[in-house]
Amino acid sequence: MKKLVEDISFKEEDGQLAELFSSKAEEMAKCLNNRERKEREERYKPDISTTQYRKFYEKILELNEKAKGLDEVAFKIKVLPFVKMLNSKVQYSKERKHSGANFVALMETSINAVNSAHELQNFKYLLESIIGYMPKK
């Protein structure tokens, strides 16, 4: 997963969003589900449950809604600190064994890549793409 997320950028001028929301999102979903492990072992545990994943996604949705209509300065004062604070929630989830290293790598890199309301919206789109590729129960 670290290789997949090391160069994440949510800037449109990079021209990589189409690939990020499609093939990379699919690979990330495979990593989160530990599909390789599933094929080798009878018992396995995904890196994060869909329920836990959706909790983080819903928080990003909430922050994205707060960011709508804000100028750059207001976004950096009213929303960005709470986006960055998600890193602590991700670590807490890991310590409680609700998520694994792949999810932590995805979230930390993505959160650190968000510096504007538009980048936050693209982060939300990435999470939507990944959940679309996660297996259904």
HUBEL-V690039 format. One record per backbone hydrogen bond with DSSP energy under -0.5 kcal/mol. NH is the residue of the N-H (numbers start at 0). CO is the residue of the C=O. E is the energy in kcal/mol with one decimal. If there is no record, write none. Layout:
BEGIN
nh;co;e
NH;CO;E
NH;CO;E
END
This chain:
BEGIN
nh;co;e
4;0;-2.1
5;1;-1.4
7;4;-1.8
13;10;-1.1
14;11;-1.7
19;15;-2.4
20;16;-2.8
21;17;-0.6
21;18;-0.6
23;18;-2.3
24;18;-0.5
24;19;-0.7
25;21;-2.2
26;22;-2.0
27;23;-2.5
28;24;-2.3
29;25;-1.9
30;26;-2.1
31;27;-2.5
32;28;-1.9
33;29;-0.8
33;30;-0.6
34;29;-1.7
37;33;-2.2
38;34;-1.9
39;35;-1.2
40;36;-2.6
46;31;-2.8
47;31;-0.8
48;97;-0.6
52;48;-2.6
53;49;-2.5
54;50;-1.4
55;51;-1.5
56;52;-2.4
57;53;-2.8
58;54;-1.5
59;55;-2.0
60;56;-2.4
61;57;-2.4
62;58;-2.4
63;59;-2.6
64;60;-2.2
65;61;-1.9
66;62;-1.6
67;63;-0.9
67;64;-0.7
69;66;-1.9
74;70;-2.6
75;71;-2.1
76;72;-1.4
77;73;-3.4
78;74;-2.2
79;74;-2.7
81;78;-1.2
82;78;-1.6
83;79;-2.5
84;80;-1.6
85;81;-0.6
85;82;-1.2
86;83;-1.5
87;84;-1.2
88;84;-1.1
89;85;-2.5
90;86;-2.2
91;87;-2.2
92;88;-2.2
93;89;-2.1
94;90;-2.7
95;91;-1.9
96;93;-1.7
97;92;-3.0
98;92;-0.9
99;46;-1.2
103;99;-2.1
104;100;-2.6
105;101;-2.3
106;102;-2.8
107;103;-2.9
108;104;-1.9
109;105;-2.2
110;106;-3.2
111;107;-2.2
112;108;-1.0
112;109;-0.5
113;109;-0.6
113;110;-1.2
114;112;-0.6
119;115;-2.1
120;116;-2.0
121;117;-1.9
122;118;-2.0
123;119;-2.2
124;120;-2.0
125;121;-2.0
126;122;-2.3
127;123;-2.1
128;124;-2.4
129;125;-2.6
130;126;-2.2
131;127;-1.5
132;128;-1.0
132;129;-1.1
133;129;-0.8
END
